[in-house]
Amino acid sequence: MNISHIEHLGIAVKNLEEAIPYYEKVLGLKCYNIEEVADQKVRTAFFKVGDTKIELLEPMSEESTIAKFIENRGEGVHHVAFAVDGVANALAEVEEKGVRLIDKAPRGGAEGLNIAFLHPKSTQGVLTELCEPGAAK
């Protein structure tokens, strides 16, 4: 697997409108994209920091994994996403090395990325996302 950089850090928040001002007014970052990922029941907001992005994740439903995360752990860092060259191949490689997968195959994510998650029980407690550019939405 060839990891080129940290693509983004996912941060769970209860409300984007309340969270965005901290990143813009305190940290001086610019929110450049807000989008809904309906199949994941989440709204996202993105900020660029060099080659890395911050992705704020707001639950759209009590059944979303982000709502459950916030209920159990509170707001905060949810996952780290690594940019890889070929998510499907990377999944096969890590599974062969004994890593438990959440996603057996890549799926669509925010900003048109192909994504897949590795189970935190196999990654020292860190929910890990692998991603690559996908087809434009």
C-alpha positions in Angstrom: 0.0 0.0 0.0 1.3 3.4 -0.9 0.1 6.2 1.4 0.8 9.6 0.0 -0.5 11.8 2.8 -3.1 12.3 5.5 -6.1 13.2 3.3 -8.2 14.5 6.2 -9.1 14.3 9.8 -12.7 13.7 10.5 -14.2 15.5 13.5 -17.7 14.7 14.9 -19.7 17.8 15.8 -23.3 18.2 16.9 -24.0 21.2 14.7 -22.0 22.6 11.7 -23.3 26.1 12.1 -22.0 26.2 15.7 -18.7 24.5 14.9 -17.7 26.3 11.7 -17.1 29.7 13.3 -14.3 28.3 15.5 -12.4 27.1 12.5 -13.0 30.3 10.6 -12.9 33.0 13.2 -10.4 31.5 15.7 -8.1 29.4 13.5 -8.5 31.6 10.4 -9.4 28.7 8.1 -12.0 29.0 5.3 -14.8 26.5 4.9 -14.8 25.8 1.2 -17.4 23.0 0.9 -20.5 21.8 2.7 -22.3 18.8 1.5 -24.7 16.1 2.5 -23.8 12.4 2.2 -27.3 10.9 2.4 -26.3 7.2 2.5 -24.1 8.0 5.6 -26.7 10.3 7.1 -24.2 13.1 7.6 -23.5 16.7 6.6 -19.9 17.6 6.1 -17.9 20.8 6.1 -14.3 21.0 4.8 -11.3 23.2 5.5 -7.8 23.0 3.9 -4.7 23.0 6.0 -1.8 22.6 3.6 -2.3 19.3 1.8 -4.6 18.0 4.5 -8.2 18.7 5.1 -10.4 18.9 8.2 -13.8 17.3 7.7 -16.5 18.3 10.2 -19.2 15.6 10.4 -22.7 16.5 11.6 -25.3 13.7 12.1 -28.5 14.1 10.1 -30.3 11.3 12.0 -30.1 9.7 15.4 -29.3 6.4 13.5 -26.2 7.8 11.9 -22.8 6.4 13.1 -21.8 10.0 13.9 -24.8 10.5 16.2 -23.9 7.2 18.0 -20.3 8.3 18.2 -21.2 11.7 19.8 -23.6 10.0 22.2 -21.0 7.5 23.4 -17.8 9.7 23.3 -18.9 13.3 22.7 -17.7 15.6 20.0 -14.2 15.3 18.8 -11.8 13.4 16.5 -13.7 10.6 14.8 -11.2 9.2 12.2 -8.0 9.7 10.3 -8.1 9.3 6.5 -5.1 8.3 4.5 -4.8 8.9 0.7 -3.8 5.7 -1.0 -3.2 4.6 -4.6 -6.0 2.1 -5.0 -8.4 1.6 -2.1 -9.5 -1.9 -3.3 -5.9 -3.1 -3.4 -5.1 -1.5 -0.1 -8.1 -3.3 1.5 -6.9 -6.6 0.2 -3.4 -6.0 1.5 -4.4 -5.0 5.0 -7.0 -7.8 5.3 -4.2 -10.3 4.3 -2.2 -8.9 7.2 -5.0 -9.6 9.6 -6.7 -6.3 9.8 -10.5 -6.4 10.4 -12.4 -4.4 7.7 -15.6 -2.4 8.1 -15.9 -2.0 4.3 -15.0 -5.0 2.2 -15.1 -2.9 -1.0 -14.7 0.9 -1.7 -17.8 3.0 -1.6 -18.6 6.7 -2.4 -17.8 9.4 0.1 -17.8 13.1 0.4 -16.1 15.2 -2.3 -16.4 12.3 -4.7 -13.8 10.1 -3.0 -13.8 6.3 -3.0 -13.5 5.3 0.7 -13.3 2.3 3.0 -12.9 2.0 6.7 -10.7 -0.3 8.8 -12.1 -1.5 12.2 -10.6 0.3 15.2 -10.2 -3.0 17.0 -7.5 -3.8 14.5 -5.9 -0.3 14.4 -5.0 0.5 18.0 -8.4 2.1 18.6 -8.2 4.6 15.7 -10.9 4.5 13.1 -8.9 4.5 9.9 -10.2 5.5 6.5 -8.5 4.8 3.2 -9.5 7.0 0.3 -8.7 7.9 -3.3 -10.2 10.3 -5.9 -13.3 8.7 -7.4 -15.6 9.6 -10.3 -16.9 13.1 -10.1 -20.4 13.4 -8.5 
